[in-house]
Amino acid sequence: MSSMGEFNLQYKKLNKAQKEAVDTLDGPVMVVAGPGTGKTQILALRIGNILLKTDTKASSVLCLTFTNSAVEAMKERLVRYIGNTGDEVNVFTFHSFGMKIIEKYFGVLGFDNVPRLLEDTDTVILFDEILHNNEWVHLRPRRDSSRYFKDLRSLISLLKRERITSEDFLMEVDKEVKSLESNPENISTRGENKGELKKEFLAKIEGLDRSREVAKFFNLYEEMKKEKGALDYDDVLENLVKIVEKSKNALVDIQEEYLYVLVDEHQDSSQVQNEFLKTVWGEVEAPNIFVVGDDRQLIYGFSGASIDHFQGFKKNFKGAKLVTLVDNYRSTQVILDASHALLQSVMTDEKLVSQNKDHHPIKLFETEYPKEEIISAATDIKEKLKSGVRPEDCAILVSKNIQVKNALLILHEMGLPVSSLDALNFFDQEEANAFMRVLKIINDSGDHGSLALSFFDKISGVTPLEAYKYLSSHNMREFSLTSIVSEKQTLFGEAMAAQKWIQKLYKWRNDSQKYDLVKLVGVVGEELFIEDKNSTSLVAGREILSTVLALVSREKERNPELTLEQFIVFIEKLESYGEDIPVVVEDKSGVKVLTLHSSKGLEFDYVWIAHLDEHSLSGGRKMGFVLPEVIAERIIEQDIDRVKRKLYVAITRAKRFCTLSYARNSAKDREQEIARIVDD
């Protein structure tokens, strides 16, 4: 390890508690690290210290974290502190580490080859197949076959992360139904329903019957994946645990290969992640396992994370040393005091102490409507920019994805540079719908619906009035590209734009006979968005083209014979199931607009947290399935602390300036209350 100058420099800056965390190399260690206390720093310096003070090779150190961006940040820091040796340290997300082990030991799981990892879009297609090829009483309502898709996907995901099998789930459903039916307190004692179950319990049993079908779906889903030799995202961790449970060789190999293990953001670990750590290192005497986390920042409860799992580390690894970090190097004391008033740690009584001497009050802003909150935030940000704050050091945080989209549009209209555009959904973009319409016309010249609508797309160059005039002079039943292209041309006046558009469409229709699918999409997109070079819209046409090309290329890899028609059906299916496709955007710097969840791990000089009314902050989408109490208690957080932790994370993103806001009325003119936890 040649380059240790930077390591020594950074090591000298550590405070007493940080030094203790970095220097305690042997045995299990648990660090409770509040926001801004240098968590990433101590992980990186601890790895450097292991390599400096022991004869351990860099490849024998394993660091597990939760996001790809955290992996990149850790690798970059390691190389800076300890030189090229930093590249040899194993830094993985839990999932990428899981895939690495599965690729080596797939035989233990009964696979003949390395299983393929399904992407979200693959899962949609698989769910669609199961819903349409089987009989369902509840899961596929006739009028809306995609109604339960999102709930089904998130419930199956939760069951897997908590290691609840379909059999266990079904058993608990049956048990609960019997219990409801046999409880005398649930029977009406008067009125016309005397002697029968009360309505509320009948409704609950009906909901549980719907949940019973989930177990059948779950089994079919598992069978289909096995047939296809595929795994989904949640299977990765479950199979990682199965490998070490089933194979003594794999278990010993992992123990011998990784002599030091470090786990970041441990509060976000689910049952299955904890099982892995416990199975591999739980029986090892004084294992060198180091976890760092903060119970106040547990915001992935919907992913199966739980305070019990975090606190359980001390039970699974007896004698673990506990280190608490309280010196905060990010936020002002005003911000830390507010966050402490909101939520205290269950692991330590110590309060965070700011090393930042600035003092700016936290403001609470009230407006009439939600849109005005964002306009006020934008106006305030413009003032801050004048005083030298950079746009990329400013963030607006909101609860929901739809609020991110709305805020981005408002900021853009007000002339502020914005980033985080990957939060925008492909299907919400006008240009994306116009592009897909063109592809449908090329595929089927008789698609008169798409053809007629295409004249109203901005990209056609036809004014709405001219489009209306042109279409009203035609019989829609016989309206097709082939019939209108052969009409007599009137090359003057406004009608010329309509004819130019027809000629373009006809040219692309001919191109489809000459080019393969990827080339065709590229040619159409380039020519369609040629005028777009100086566009001032939030999402540029070339970004829509990049998104479609990425989708086509990925599908073509899986199915080399992919036709335009098959691609259109695939996209329509994703849209019908409400699947979000992020737009492939170029990196832009500017004000960030993020959900409270996605702000985790980031920091900004200026933070405005908007839409803090009770409904936006606490209200979630109600799940379409009733869960047995035993399971609901395990996997659904119903406590107010869940909401407090979200807001805690949001407030502690701010270094100096923090404003909270809410609107008295919703966009639909319903009265709104400020969220109770903000009011308190």
RARASUL-V16849 format. One record per residue. RES is the residue in one letter. SS is DSSP state (h for helix, s for strand, l for the rest). PSI is psi in degrees with one decimal (999 if undefined). NEAR is the number of other C-alpha atoms within 12 Angstrom. Layout:
res->{RES & RES}
ss->{SS & SS}
psi->{PSI & PSI}
near->{NEAR & NEAR}
This chain:
res->{M & S & S & M & G & E & F & N & L & Q & Y & K & K & L & N & K & A & Q & K & E & A & V & D & T & L & D & G & P & V & M & V & V & A & G & P & G & T & G & K & T & Q & I & L & A & L & R & I & G & N & I & L & L & K & T & D & T & K & A & S & S & V & L & C & L & T & F & T & N & S & A & V & E & A & M & K & E & R & L & V & R & Y & I & G & N & T & G & D & E & V & N & V & F & T & F & H & S & F & G & M & K & I & I & E & K & Y & F & G & V & L & G & F & D & N & V & P & R & L & L & E & D & T & D & T & V & I & L & F & D & E & I & L & H & N & N & E & W & V & H & L & R & P & R & R & D & S & S & R & Y & F & K & D & L & R & S & L & I & S & L & L & K & R & E & R & I & T & S & E & D & F & L & M & E & V & D & K & E & V & K & S & L & E & S & N & P & E & N & I & S & T & R & G & E & N & K & G & E & L & K & K & E & F & L & A & K & I & E & G & L & D & R & S & R & E & V & A & K & F & F & N & L & Y & E & E & M & K & K & E & K & G & A & L & D & Y & D & D & V & L & E & N & L & V & K & I & V & E & K & S & K & N & A & L & V & D & I & Q & E & E & Y & L & Y & V & L & V & D & E & H & Q & D & S & S & Q & V & Q & N & E & F & L & K & T & V & W & G & E & V & E & A & P & N & I & F & V & V & G & D & D & R & Q & L & I & Y & G & F & S & G & A & S & I & D & H & F & Q & G & F & K & K & N & F & K & G & A & K & L & V & T & L & V & D & N & Y & R & S & T & Q & V & I & L & D & A & S & H & A & L & L & Q & S & V & M & T & D & E & K & L & V & S & Q & N & K & D & H & H & P & I & K & L & F & E & T & E & Y & P & K & E & E & I & I & S & A & A & T & D & I & K & E & K & L & K & S & G & V & R & P & E & D & C & A & I & L & V & S & K & N & I & Q & V & K & N & A & L & L & I & L & H & E & M & G & L & P & V & S & S & L & D & A & L & N & F & F & D & Q & E & E & A & N & A & F & M & R & V & L & K & I & I & N & D & S & G & D & H & G & S & L & A & L & S & F & F & D & K & I & S & G & V & T & P & L & E & A & Y & K & Y & L & S & S & H & N & M & R & E & F & S & L & T & S & I & V & S & E & K & Q & T & L & F & G & E & A & M & A & A & Q & K & W & I & Q & K & L & Y & K & W & R & N & D & S & Q & K & Y & D & L & V & K & L & V & G & V & V & G & E & E & L & F & I & E & D & K & N & S & T & S & L & V & A & G & R & E & I & L & S & T & V & L & A & L & V & S & R & E & K & E & R & N & P & E & L & T & L & E & Q & F & I & V & F & I & E & K & L & E & S & Y & G & E & D & I & P & V & V & V & E & D & K & S & G & V & K & V & L & T & L & H & S & S & K & G & L & E & F & D & Y & V & W & I & A & H & L & D & E & H & S & L & S & G & G & R & K & M & G & F & V & L & P & E & V & I & A & E & R & I & I & E & Q & D & I & D & R & V & K & R & K & L & Y & V & A & I & T & R & A & K & R & F & C & T & L & S & Y & A & R & N & S & A & K & D & R & E & Q & E & I & A & R & I & V & D & D}
ss->{l & l & l & l & h & h & h & h & h & h & h & h & l & l & l & h & h & h & h & h & h & h & h & l & l & l & l & l & s & s & s & s & s & l & l & l & l & l & h & h & h & h & h & h & h & h & h & h & h & h & h & h & h & l & l & l & l & h & h & h & s & s & s & s & s & l & l & h & h & h & h & h & h & h & h & h & h & h & h & h & h & h & h & h & h & h & h & h & l & s & s & s & s & h & h & h & h & h & h & h & h & h & h & h & h & h & h & h & h & l & l & l & l & l & l & s & s & l & l & h & h & h & h & h & h & h & h & h & h & h & h & h & h & l & l & l & l & l & l & l & s & l & l & s & l & l & l & l & h & h & h & h & h & h & h & h & h & h & h & h & h & l & l & l & l & h & h & h & h & h & h & h & h & h & h & h & h & h & h & h & h & h & l & h & h & h & s & l & l & l & l & l & l & l & l & l & s & l & h & h & h & h & h & h & h & h & h & h & h & h & h & h & h & h & h & h & h & h & h & h & h & h & h & h & h & h & h & h & l & s & s & l & h & h & h & h & h & h & h & h & h & h & h & h & h & h & l & h & h & h & h & h & h & h & h & h & h & l & l & s & s & s & s & l & l & h & h & h & l & s & h & h & h & h & h & h & h & h & h & h & h & l & l & l & l & l & l & l & s & s & s & s & s & l & h & h & h & l & l & l & h & h & h & l & s & l & h & h & h & h & h & l & h & h & h & h & l & l & l & l & s & s & s & s & s & l & s & s & s & s & s & s & h & h & h & h & h & h & h & h & h & h & l & l & l & l & l & l & l & l & l & l & s & s & s & s & l & l & l & l & l & l & s & s & s & s & s & s & s & h & h & h & h & h & h & h & h & h & h & h & h & h & h & h & h & h & l & l & l & l & h & h & h & s & s & s & s & s & l & l & h & h & h & h & h & h & h & h & h & h & h & h & h & l & l & l & l & s & l & l & h & h & h & l & s & h & h & h & l & h & h & h & h & h & h & h & h & h & h & h & h & h & h & l & l & l & l & h & h & h & h & h & h & h & l & l & l & h & h & h & l & l & l & h & h & h & h & h & h & h & h & h & l & l & l & h & h & h & l & l & h & h & h & h & h & l & l & l & l & l & l & l & l & l & h & h & h & h & h & h & h & h & h & h & h & h & h & h & h & h & h & h & h & h & l & l & h & h & h & h & h & h & h & h & h & h & h & h & l & h & h & h & h & h & l & l & l & l & l & l & h & h & h & h & h & h & h & h & h & h & h & h & h & h & h & h & h & h & l & l & l & l & l & h & h & h & h & h & h & h & h & h & h & h & h & h & l & l & l & l & l & s & l & l & l & l & l & l & l & l & s & s & s & s & s & l & h & h & h & l & l & l & l & s & s & s & s & s & s & l & l & l & s & h & h & h & h & h & l & l & l & l & l & l & l & l & l & l & h & h & h & h & h & h & h & l & l & l & l & h & h & h & h & h & h & h & h & h & h & h & h & l & l & s & s & s & s & s & s & s & s & s & s & s & s & l & l & l & l & l & s & l & l & s & l & h & h & h & h & l}
psi->{95.6 & -49.2 & 85.9 & 3.9 & -48.2 & -38.7 & -50.7 & -40.6 & -47.4 & -36.5 & -38.8 & -24.1 & -9.1 & 144.4 & 179.3 & -47.5 & -40.1 & -41.9 & -42.0 & -42.3 & -39.1 & -33.1 & -20.1 & 91.4 & -27.6 & 146.9 & 174.4 & 138.0 & 136.3 & 126.0 & 124.5 & 110.2 & 105.6 & 170.1 & 140.0 & 14.8 & 8.8 & 34.5 & -50.3 & -36.5 & -46.3 & -31.8 & -48.6 & -44.9 & -31.7 & -39.8 & -44.9 & -40.3 & -39.2 & -45.5 & -28.0 & -41.5 & -9.0 & 170.8 & 22.6 & 137.8 & 152.8 & -34.5 & -6.8 & 5.9 & 131.5 & 124.1 & 119.0 & 131.3 & -168.5 & -22.9 & 155.6 & -35.9 & -34.2 & -35.5 & -48.8 & -43.6 & -40.5 & -43.9 & -43.5 & -42.2 & -40.1 & -43.9 & -37.5 & -39.1 & -38.3 & 12.3 & -159.2 & -20.5 & -30.4 & -30.1 & -23.3 & -12.6 & 138.7 & 100.7 & 118.3 & 158.4 & 160.2 & -40.7 & -41.3 & -31.6 & -42.2 & -43.9 & -36.8 & -43.9 & -40.2 & -40.4 & -28.7 & -36.5 & 29.9 & -26.8 & -33.4 & -29.4 & -0.4 & 13.1 & 144.9 & -30.6 & 171.4 & 124.2 & 149.8 & 139.0 & 123.1 & 141.8 & 170.1 & -40.1 & -33.5 & -39.8 & -39.7 & -47.7 & -38.9 & -45.4 & -42.5 & -44.5 & -45.9 & -41.8 & -36.4 & -18.5 & 7.6 & 161.2 & 131.0 & 138.7 & -40.3 & -36.0 & -19.2 & 79.3 & 141.8 & -40.0 & -17.3 & 85.0 & -16.1 & 7.9 & -42.8 & 7.4 & -53.1 & -41.7 & -39.9 & -45.8 & -45.0 & -32.4 & -45.3 & -40.0 & -45.4 & -44.0 & -41.2 & -43.9 & -24.4 & 5.9 & 44.3 & 118.2 & 165.8 & -33.4 & -44.1 & -41.5 & -48.1 & -41.8 & -42.9 & -35.9 & -50.0 & -41.6 & -43.7 & -39.2 & -47.2 & -43.2 & -41.3 & -40.9 & -30.6 & -3.8 & 114.7 & -27.2 & -15.9 & -0.5 & 136.2 & 138.2 & -4.5 & 174.9 & -174.3 & -18.7 & 18.0 & 133.4 & -7.4 & 165.8 & 140.6 & 152.2 & -41.5 & -33.8 & -30.7 & -42.4 & -38.1 & -41.2 & -38.8 & -42.5 & -39.5 & -32.7 & -38.3 & -40.4 & -29.6 & -35.1 & -21.6 & -38.7 & -40.9 & -44.3 & -45.3 & -47.7 & -43.8 & -39.2 & -45.5 & -41.4 & -44.6 & -40.2 & -40.3 & -44.5 & -39.0 & -1.6 & 44.3 & 157.9 & 149.2 & 178.0 & -44.0 & -26.4 & -27.4 & -50.8 & -39.1 & -42.9 & -28.0 & -45.0 & -42.7 & -40.8 & -47.0 & -20.8 & -38.2 & -34.1 & 111.3 & -36.8 & -47.7 & -43.2 & -49.8 & -40.9 & -45.8 & -42.4 & -40.3 & -31.8 & -38.4 & 105.4 & -22.8 & 129.8 & 131.0 & 132.2 & 122.5 & 157.2 & 45.4 & -21.4 & -21.7 & 6.1 & 141.5 & 177.7 & -45.0 & -36.3 & -38.7 & -37.2 & -39.2 & -50.9 & -42.8 & -42.6 & -42.2 & -43.4 & -3.3 & -34.0 & -7.4 & 137.3 & 126.3 & 61.4 & 146.8 & 70.5 & 132.2 & 120.9 & 145.4 & 137.2 & -176.5 & 115.0 & -27.1 & -16.6 & 19.8 & 101.7 & 7.8 & 37.6 & -33.0 & -14.2 & 9.5 & 2.6 & 150.9 & 148.5 & -36.0 & -39.6 & -40.3 & -49.8 & -26.6 & -16.1 & -40.2 & -27.9 & -43.9 & -31.5 & 82.0 & 144.3 & 10.4 & 135.4 & 134.5 & 124.9 & 133.3 & 127.6 & 126.6 & -15.9 & 117.7 & 127.8 & 14.2 & -59.6 & 163.4 & 162.7 & -31.0 & -47.3 & -41.5 & -38.7 & -39.3 & -42.6 & -33.2 & -38.2 & -32.0 & -43.2 & 127.7 & 157.1 & 145.7 & -4.9 & -20.8 & 149.3 & -9.6 & 140.2 & 153.1 & 138.8 & 123.2 & 142.2 & 7.9 & 116.6 & -2.4 & 159.7 & 101.6 & 130.7 & 150.4 & 132.1 & 148.3 & 125.4 & 130.6 & 133.7 & 175.1 & -46.1 & 156.6 & -37.5 & -37.3 & -27.9 & -44.8 & -37.0 & -42.7 & -41.3 & -44.6 & -42.1 & -42.8 & -41.3 & -41.0 & -38.7 & -43.3 & -36.7 & -35.3 & -31.1 & 10.5 & -4.3 & 138.1 & 147.8 & -40.4 & -8.5 & 10.8 & 142.4 & 143.2 & 126.1 & 136.5 & 170.0 & -34.8 & 154.1 & -40.0 & -33.2 & -31.4 & -48.3 & -46.0 & -42.5 & -41.3 & -42.6 & -42.9 & -46.5 & -41.8 & -44.9 & -30.5 & 7.1 & 16.0 & 138.6 & 135.5 & 148.1 & -157.6 & 35.1 & -11.1 & -6.0 & -11.3 & 137.5 & 132.2 & -43.9 & -13.6 & -5.9 & 129.3 & -45.0 & -33.2 & -43.7 & -37.1 & -43.6 & -46.3 & -34.3 & -42.5 & -44.0 & -35.8 & -38.4 & -41.1 & -38.8 & -37.6 & 100.4 & -13.5 & 5.4 & 82.6 & -25.4 & -52.8 & -39.9 & -48.2 & -45.4 & -31.2 & -27.0 & -22.5 & -5.9 & 136.1 & -38.6 & -15.8 & -20.7 & 3.6 & 134.2 & 153.0 & -39.3 & -45.4 & -38.7 & -44.1 & -46.2 & -46.1 & -47.3 & -34.7 & -15.3 & 6.1 & 153.5 & 113.8 & -27.4 & -31.9 & 15.6 & 115.0 & 162.1 & -41.4 & -39.8 & -37.8 & -22.8 & -25.0 & 2.2 & 157.5 & 132.4 & 134.2 & 91.2 & 51.8 & 164.8 & -169.3 & -27.9 & -18.9 & -36.8 & -41.7 & -41.3 & -35.0 & -41.1 & -42.0 & -42.9 & -39.6 & -49.4 & -40.7 & -38.7 & -43.7 & -33.9 & -41.3 & -37.8 & -34.0 & -19.8 & -20.7 & -34.5 & 156.4 & 170.6 & -46.2 & -44.4 & -41.8 & -49.1 & -41.0 & -47.5 & -48.0 & -46.6 & -45.2 & -45.6 & -32.7 & -38.9 & 22.0 & -34.1 & -7.1 & -2.4 & -38.9 & 24.3 & 142.8 & 9.7 & 160.1 & -44.4 & 126.5 & 153.7 & -37.9 & -27.1 & -34.8 & -43.8 & -44.7 & -39.8 & -45.9 & -42.0 & -39.6 & -41.9 & -44.2 & -47.4 & -41.0 & -41.2 & -35.0 & -34.6 & -39.4 & -34.2 & 89.8 & -20.8 & 10.8 & 129.6 & 166.3 & -41.2 & -44.2 & -38.0 & -41.9 & -43.1 & -41.6 & -47.9 & -42.0 & -36.1 & -45.7 & -41.0 & -41.0 & -27.4 & 7.7 & 27.0 & 130.2 & 127.2 & 111.8 & 140.6 & 136.2 & 100.5 & 154.0 & 150.1 & 124.8 & 143.9 & 150.6 & -170.1 & 133.5 & 137.8 & 120.5 & 159.2 & 161.4 & -40.6 & -48.9 & -3.6 & -10.6 & 137.2 & -5.8 & 166.3 & 147.7 & 150.9 & -36.7 & 126.4 & 128.4 & 118.4 & 112.4 & 166.3 & 47.0 & 42.8 & 160.1 & -43.2 & -47.1 & -41.2 & -41.3 & -30.0 & 128.5 & 173.0 & 131.9 & 132.7 & 143.5 & 1.8 & 141.3 & 130.6 & 145.6 & 141.2 & -45.0 & -40.7 & -41.2 & -41.2 & -34.4 & -36.5 & -6.9 & 118.4 & 121.3 & 2.6 & 157.0 & -23.8 & -30.2 & -44.8 & -39.7 & -40.4 & -37.0 & -46.3 & -34.9 & -48.2 & -43.6 & -47.0 & -40.4 & 7.2 & -21.4 & 135.5 & -51.7 & -47.8 & 130.8 & 126.2 & 139.1 & 145.2 & 156.0 & 161.8 & 143.5 & -24.8 & 149.7 & 171.3 & -24.8 & 14.1 & 21.7 & 141.3 & 143.5 & 148.7 & 149.0 & 144.6 & 138.4 & -41.7 & -26.8 & -42.4 & -44.2 & 999}
near->{27 & 17 & 19 & 24 & 17 & 22 & 32 & 19 & 15 & 27 & 30 & 15 & 18 & 26 & 24 & 18 & 25 & 35 & 27 & 25 & 41 & 41 & 30 & 30 & 34 & 27 & 28 & 36 & 37 & 45 & 45 & 44 & 41 & 47 & 47 & 40 & 36 & 34 & 43 & 38 & 34 & 45 & 49 & 41 & 43 & 47 & 51 & 47 & 36 & 36 & 34 & 25 & 18 & 19 & 16 & 26 & 26 & 33 & 24 & 29 & 39 & 40 & 43 & 38 & 38 & 32 & 23 & 18 & 18 & 28 & 31 & 22 & 24 & 39 & 34 & 24 & 31 & 39 & 29 & 28 & 35 & 36 & 24 & 20 & 29 & 38 & 26 & 26 & 37 & 34 & 42 & 32 & 30 & 40 & 32 & 26 & 30 & 33 & 31 & 25 & 33 & 34 & 25 & 23 & 31 & 30 & 21 & 26 & 31 & 18 & 22 & 18 & 18 & 23 & 30 & 25 & 27 & 23 & 21 & 24 & 27 & 28 & 33 & 31 & 30 & 34 & 36 & 32 & 22 & 30 & 33 & 18 & 15 & 18 & 17 & 22 & 19 & 30 & 36 & 27 & 17 & 15 & 9 & 15 & 24 & 30 & 23 & 33 & 35 & 29 & 26 & 37 & 32 & 27 & 36 & 41 & 34 & 36 & 36 & 33 & 38 & 37 & 31 & 28 & 25 & 30 & 20 & 21 & 35 & 29 & 22 & 27 & 34 & 25 & 22 & 30 & 31 & 20 & 19 & 28 & 25 & 15 & 16 & 17 & 15 & 25 & 21 & 20 & 14 & 11 & 10 & 11 & 14 & 14 & 16 & 22 & 25 & 24 & 18 & 16 & 26 & 20 & 19 & 28 & 29 & 25 & 25 & 32 & 30 & 33 & 38 & 35 & 33 & 42 & 32 & 29 & 38 & 35 & 21 & 24 & 34 & 28 & 17 & 23 & 28 & 24 & 17 & 21 & 22 & 32 & 37 & 34 & 32 & 39 & 36 & 36 & 37 & 37 & 40 & 41 & 39 & 31 & 36 & 32 & 22 & 21 & 23 & 17 & 18 & 27 & 30 & 21 & 19 & 32 & 30 & 21 & 23 & 28 & 36 & 43 & 41 & 46 & 44 & 39 & 41 & 43 & 42 & 39 & 45 & 40 & 37 & 36 & 44 & 39 & 29 & 32 & 40 & 29 & 29 & 38 & 32 & 28 & 16 & 22 & 18 & 22 & 31 & 37 & 44 & 45 & 48 & 46 & 45 & 41 & 41 & 41 & 46 & 42 & 38 & 33 & 36 & 28 & 31 & 39 & 34 & 39 & 33 & 26 & 30 & 38 & 33 & 28 & 39 & 25 & 18 & 30 & 32 & 24 & 20 & 28 & 29 & 29 & 32 & 36 & 39 & 32 & 30 & 33 & 33 & 36 & 40 & 35 & 31 & 30 & 42 & 42 & 24 & 32 & 36 & 29 & 22 & 29 & 35 & 25 & 33 & 21 & 28 & 22 & 15 & 18 & 28 & 36 & 26 & 28 & 22 & 24 & 17 & 18 & 19 & 21 & 18 & 29 & 25 & 24 & 30 & 28 & 28 & 26 & 27 & 35 & 31 & 27 & 39 & 43 & 31 & 32 & 43 & 37 & 20 & 30 & 38 & 25 & 18 & 23 & 22 & 12 & 11 & 15 & 24 & 24 & 33 & 28 & 31 & 43 & 49 & 54 & 49 & 40 & 34 & 29 & 26 & 21 & 31 & 38 & 36 & 32 & 45 & 41 & 32 & 30 & 37 & 26 & 18 & 21 & 21 & 32 & 33 & 40 & 33 & 36 & 37 & 29 & 33 & 34 & 32 & 37 & 29 & 24 & 30 & 24 & 36 & 37 & 30 & 33 & 43 & 38 & 34 & 44 & 40 & 35 & 38 & 38 & 32 & 26 & 31 & 22 & 25 & 28 & 23 & 29 & 39 & 38 & 29 & 38 & 36 & 30 & 28 & 25 & 33 & 35 & 27 & 29 & 22 & 23 & 17 & 22 & 30 & 20 & 18 & 29 & 28 & 13 & 14 & 18 & 14 & 21 & 13 & 19 & 27 & 28 & 36 & 24 & 21 & 30 & 22 & 15 & 16 & 11 & 17 & 15 & 13 & 11 & 12 & 20 & 27 & 22 & 28 & 37 & 30 & 24 & 33 & 36 & 22 & 29 & 37 & 30 & 26 & 34 & 30 & 22 & 24 & 30 & 17 & 14 & 18 & 20 & 34 & 31 & 23 & 32 & 40 & 30 & 28 & 37 & 34 & 24 & 26 & 36 & 30 & 19 & 18 & 24 & 16 & 13 & 16 & 15 & 25 & 37 & 41 & 30 & 38 & 34 & 34 & 42 & 39 & 28 & 35 & 40 & 29 & 22 & 31 & 32 & 26 & 20 & 28 & 22 & 13 & 16 & 15 & 17 & 17 & 22 & 26 & 33 & 21 & 21 & 31 & 30 & 20 & 29 & 34 & 23 & 27 & 30 & 23 & 22 & 31 & 25 & 27 & 25 & 28 & 29 & 33 & 28 & 29 & 20 & 15 & 18 & 20 & 28 & 39 & 43 & 49 & 40 & 35 & 41 & 32 & 29 & 34 & 34 & 34 & 33 & 32 & 35 & 36 & 45 & 45 & 49 & 51 & 50 & 50 & 45 & 36 & 28 & 25 & 34 & 37 & 30 & 19 & 17 & 13 & 13 & 22 & 25 & 34 & 32 & 37 & 32 & 21 & 18 & 28 & 25 & 16 & 28 & 34 & 29 & 25 & 19 & 14 & 20 & 26 & 32 & 36 & 35 & 38 & 38 & 45 & 39 & 41 & 48 & 53 & 51 & 45 & 45 & 39 & 36 & 38 & 40 & 40 & 38 & 40 & 41 & 34 & 28 & 26 & 25 & 20 & 13 & 12 & 15 & 18 & 26 & 26 & 29 & 27 & 21 & 26 & 33 & 16 & 11}
